[in-house]
Amino acid sequence: MTTPALLPLSGRRLPPLNLGASAFPHHRATLRLSEKFILLLILSAFITLCFGAFFFLPDSSKHKRFDLGLEDVLIPHVDTSKGGKNLGGFLIHGQGHDEHRHREEEERLRNKIRADHEKALEEAKEKLKKSRDEIQAEIQTEKNKVVQELKKKDSKPLPPVPLPNLIGIHSGEPADPDIRERRNKIKEMMKHAWDNYRQYGWGHNELKPIARKGHSTNIFGNSQMGATIVDALDTLYIMGLHDEFREGQEWIDKNLDFSVNSEVSVFEVNIRFIGGLLAAYYLSGQEVFKIKAVQLAGKLLPAFNTPTGIPWAMVNLKSGVGRNWGWASAGSSILAEFGTLHMEFVHLSYLTGDPVYYNKVMHIRKLLQKMDRPNGLYPNYLNPRTGRWGQHHTSVGGLGDSFYEYLLKAWLMSDKTDTEARKMYDDAIEAIEKHLIRKSNGGLTFIGEWKNGHLERKMGHLTCFAGGMFALGADGSRDDKAGHYLQLGAEIAHTCHESYDRTTLKLGPEAFKFDGGVEAVAVRQNEKYYILRPEVIETYWYMWRFTHDPKYRQWGWEAAQAIDKYCRVSGGFSGVKDVYSSSPTYDDVQQSFFLAETLKYLYLLFSNDDLLPLDNWVFNTEAHPLPVLHLANTTLSGNPAYR
């Protein structure tokens, strides 16, 4: 789940290309440039020759010979019978020794210098005979050779690891023809989103479906890393869109390169790229996805080089230099970012046998366990230099959300053996229920935000994932409160459905208030947008899996119809700026998470439970399914990294 702070920003525009006369220089100007280049070459060659002559030719005025410092050479020796003086086992030869050999050495060096310079001049002349295009082609060929060598070094084979017992990666076909028709409609929406990205944005991170061109945001840096391709792979696979899956795999194999000078969000790249690649690997068994995931993980590790081990928010993939967002409280790292690495990093250690990834996330956990928590709540900001909390702001929505989710899912993914994670989750949820969860005057249960000792009665769309989380964590909760948490999940799902139902478009706003007479409605204009977010549909799906109450499928279908009616354009799907307007304007962005999460959860909602069953799979916060690591059928029990 993308935090509000990381909402896609409008990228800075590049200056328009100047295609006037100055863009194509006159031939004469090109000739002048070539003449200057030749003169410079000749001058540099002349200077080099003079330099060589000055240092290497004999000084005739003083008739001294150049002897390369061989006058006093230390030669290991212990026998003094041949005229030398033995000094501690070394024989010293005098200056007059072997005069003829020195002269031959001088002559050989002079000849070599002359030959090297002549060769260099000949090569320069040959180069100058070639056209500019030929020279550029040669340079590009050399660059490509270097890149291929680097790729070979990066692509070392990983140790073979037995795959966990993978269940339910196909099928899920519902028997009910109406449900099957709805599922097929979701698949058609996925095809529309993918095909337009394939046509207009291929290789770019995201798509501008109205402008019909690629789009990117600051979370991916300035590189074309194909975020939509990586994010969509597992959705394509489970929908049976195998031709499209192979297209994506081919692009990743040939084009996905992490040795770029680009500053990226550690959190976003982890959940979208590493999560997406790992899920694609587990579903398809194709090694390329595992190899790419491990390569990228290595590029993220420098972000952990802080005094506390709490990672920076951003890291440059080439230099390894990290920093935090400028707007974050006093240079702090963000709870939902450094707290949303555990699932992917445990799988990386499992697949590679390298404990470094597991150790990084466990260090974060140990540090958090030692810290005081105001009212038992985790503030959203932690300074990676000092190890102290920043502003005391606690949220189950943006900036906090997936930290709590990953505590629960760490326990589930470990086959419920990571009891430390479960305890941290239970403690956190008890504090959240005590301080943040309230009922409105109209009877709607909502989760507010704690800011400096005050509860703000506002809930974000991102917070709506919590309904599904409470249901998922009900089994195994303390004091036999499974029924209580399942009910709490249902109440959150109802509130979030109301936030959709009370709009003109039947799509939910980014945030909604519970003040006075206003309930589940956005008040500020900048909170009325819908950017194809998945969290409400995610909760519908979890609630469907645990209760099979048909209203969740009905609510999901209402949302799917609204998306298809108001967000679909000829070039894909776009977010809308005001869900309360009958003629909304588009934001012209098809988010990668729309294909990764929103459409996947809708497809699963209309599938049978045997497709990706929750006893065997745990979904990361970008909806990428990772297998439960059952100790009975994996090597984890003998893996020191995991222990």
Disulfide bonds with the S-S distance in Angstrom:
Cys464-Cys496 2.02
